[in-house]
Structure formats: C-alpha cells, structure tokens
C-alpha cells in the first residue's frame, strides 16, 4: 500500500461498481465488481452566447448541467465465471451505483462520484470490452448524472 510524508494526495481509484439493466435488475453485483483501473469525471453543460447587433456577446445562457464519468476497469473475479460476469455491460438507460470513491464536489453535486440507490448514474451506451491475444481484458463504460433526474431504478417504457 502506498503512503506519503508531507503533502497529501488522492491516490488510486478505489470504488465498487454495481450495474443494473434498464429494467432495474442487477447484472453486476459488488461481489463480482471489476477492478477499477481509473475513472475520469468531467462537468459539462450546453451553452449559448447571446450577441448584440454588432456581434458582441452580451449574455451567456447555460443549460443541461451534467457530469460524465468514464470508468476504465479490468474484468476480474474469484473464478473465471465471475470474471466474465464482471465484464457485463447494461443496455441503454441502465444504471450504475458506485461506492467507496473519494468524495469530490463537482457540477452542483456534493458527492459527485458515489451514487446510491436514489440517484444512480445513467448508462447511455457506448461501453466496450477489449480483449487481447496476450494480456488482460479491459473495459470502459461512460456514465452520466443530471441534477434534475433522480435515476432510482427501472427506466419507463414509452
């Protein structure tokens, strides 16, 4: 385990990942959570500049505030079957719960990375699993969270 003298740092990417399909059923439980290699969180919003007749910006409109989390992971488990389960990805509008990550304030969220059952991350598709001829498999999943959406379970069929 790493340690430090002097200045303190955020070190490593500790967390547990649980994934749920759009129907709300768990597809990856904490007991078979993959090893999280890294995660990258970013704050995003849509913006529009309002210009006057001479082209100068006289106003700025911001909307659709959100945070996006990209998780890179290594599928692993206590057995080959559990390693395969930890390589699972949900369908679109599936959700994710992340626990055990550092508490970081971002984009209006007081605990941006960690998500409990009442405000899960939303999976919008685009995840991937990469296998190689020699070496470990890796996976990537991108998740989104919006302040105005409390994703707490199954998606609604339209």
Secondary structure, 3 states (H helix, E strand, C coil): CCCCCCCCCCCCCCCEEEEECCCCCEEECHHHCCEEEEEEEEEEEEEEEEECCCCCEEEEEEEEEEEEEEEEEECCCCCHHHHHHCCCCCCCCEEEEEECCCCCCECCECCCCCCCCCCCEEECCCCEEECCCCCCCEEEEEEEEECCCCCCCCCCCC
